[in-house]
Amino acid sequence: MYASEVRRRLMLLAEERVLAHESGLDRDRAYMADLEDEIAETRHAYLGAAVTEIAMLRARIDGPLQG
């Protein structure tokens, strides 16, 4: 999955959190805990995807590391 796709998912989860707050679902601790866990997992996936894409771009530009 590309970093842009993971970022889009992260943004949707952030919107869900806002909507949960606005609709009163933020009082449902289990729901919010699951949502926060999914946000954390998606944030980690985004970071991993972004770092991987940067490394692949660097490798294409500079060539493989030697030594």
Phi, psi and omega in degrees: 000137179285154180301323180297325178290319179293321178298319179299318178298319179297319179294321177296321178294323177296320176296320178298321179297318178297314179297323178298318179295315183294330183264000179088001179290347180293350176277348177274099187299320181295316179299312182293324178296317177297317180297315179296321177297317180294322177297315180297316179296319180291324177297319178294320178296321178297314179300314179298317180295318180295315179297319179297316179296320178297316180296320179293321177295316179300320180294321178293323182283311187263345184088173182292150175288145178230144174109000000 
